Amino acid sequence: MAFNYKKSITFRLVQAAKAQRARSGSHLMRIGLHPGQELVLKVLADTDGRTMSQLALALGVQPPTVTKMVTRLSSQGYVRRQVSDSDGRLARVYLTDVGRELVLSVDKAWKRLEREAMSGLDDKDRKKLRKLLRQVEKNLSISIDDDPEHEADLDTDDDKAEEDSKKSKELSAA
């Protein structure tokens, strides 16, 4: 029997993530941002003056992605880059006053999105969902090399392939 992906939790998670990103994008578009840019602003609001590498690490993206986002946000006047006095190779990113004001609009958009997404769920269900999603995130963040069950999956697939190969050879010989 084939795997019914439409009934899988991971499929529902992907569909929910797509819907969240689309809805978030429409809220962010109203304040002049693209998805992902709000996170740069929020990270800088937490700790202003981060390096590009620190931003990439905090956002979980590659440095070229951060460079592109910071360049766009800089051209919009929301952030500014400043070369370090002690190390000319190092640039730090700071929120401008306009960017700092925009963080308040980001917070409003996030609150609106949270209300929309959690509509119909009581506080108990919200807490449980948050806890479950943290566990899913943790599970999916485990490196494949660190996952002992991954080896078992690979062995099973290899054993099955080997059995199929033997059967195929036996049928060919007959």
N, C-alpha and C positions, 0 to 999 in steps of 0.2 A: 504494500500500500504506500502510495506517495505521501510525502510530508506535506501537510496542509499548512502552508506558510501563513495563510490569511488568519488562521486561528492561533498563531504563535504570538507570544508576548513580545518578542523582539520585533516582529512586523508592526504590531500596534505601537511600540515605542518609536519606530521609524516614522510611522504615519503621524503620531503626536508631535514629534520633533519637526516634521515638515510643516504641519499646521501652525506650530508655535513660531517657527521662523517666518512664515508668510505673514502671520498676524503682527508679529513684532516688527517686521519690515514696514508694514503699512503705518504703524504708530511712529516708527522712527522717521519715515519719509516726511511726515507732517512737521517734524522739527529739523529737517534738513540733514539727516544722517542715514547711512547705509548700515545694515546689520554687521556687527563686529566693531564698528567705530565707537559705539557707546561704551563698549568694554574698555577700550583704550582710555576714554575719558574717566570712567569709574576707577580704573586701576591708578591713574594719575591723581585722582581726587583722594584716594587712600594714601598714596605716597608719591608726591610730586618730585620731579627731577630724576626719574629713572633713566638708565641707559637703554639703548635699543635692545641689547641682549637681555636685560632685566625685564623689559616689557614683553619680549618674545616668550620668555620663560613663564611669566605671570599669565600670559594669554594662552599658552600652549600652542603657539604657532611658530613657523620658521621665521628667522630674521628678515628675509626679503618681504614677507607679508607685512611685518611691522613697519618696515621702511615705506612701503606703499601706503599703508594706512596713515602713518604719521605725516607723510608728504601731503596727502589729501587734506587731513585735518589742519595742517599748517597753512595750506593755501586758503582754507576757509576762515583762518584766523582763530581757531580753537586751541591750538598748541603752538609752542615755539621750541626750536632746537637751539641749544647753546653748547658751543664747544668748550670743553674743560680747559681751565687755565693751566692746570698741571700736566695734562696729557692731550695734545692736539688731535689724537686719533679718537678720543672719547667724546661723544656728544650726549648730552642729557636732554630729556624732553620735559617741558613744563606746560601746565595749563595756562592759558591767557585768562584775563578777567572774563572775556566773552565765553570761553570754554568752561570756566567755573560756573557761570550762570546757566549754561546749557546742561550741566550735570543735574540741575534741579528739574529741568524738563525731561531728562532721561529718567529720573526717579519717578516722575508722574506717569510716564509712558509704561515703565515697568510695573508700577502699582496697578494701572489700568489692565495691563496684560494679565497680571496675577489674578485680578478679580474675574476677568473673563475666563481664564483657564480653570479656575477652581470653583466656578459657579456650580451649585448643586452638591458640593462636597462640604460636609460639616468639618469642624476643627479636628476631630478625632481622625477622620479619613485623610485630611490634609497632612497631619503629622505622620500617619502611617505611610502615606505615599512618599513623603519626603525621605523617610527612613529607608523605604524599599528602593527608591531611586539611588540613594547614596550607596546602598549595597550593590546594586547593579553596576553602578559606575566603578566601584572598587573591584568587582569581579572582572569587568572588562578591561580594567587598567593593569591587571596582572599580566606580566610578560608571558608569552607562550612558552618560552624556555623555562620559566619558573613553575609552570602548571604541570603537575605530575599526570593529570588525566589526559593531557595533550599527547603524551607518549603512548598511552593506552589507545587513544583514538588512531594514532598513526600506525601502531602495531596491528590493530584490528584491520585497518584498511590494507596494509601490506600483506597480512595473512590471507585476506579474502582475495586480493589480486593474485597471490601465489597459487591459491587453490583454483581460481578460475583459469590460470595459465596451465596448470597441470591437467585440468579437465579438458581444456582445449587441445592440448598435446595428445591426450589419450584418445579423444574423438578423431583427431587427424590420423593417428596411427591405426585406428580400427578400420 
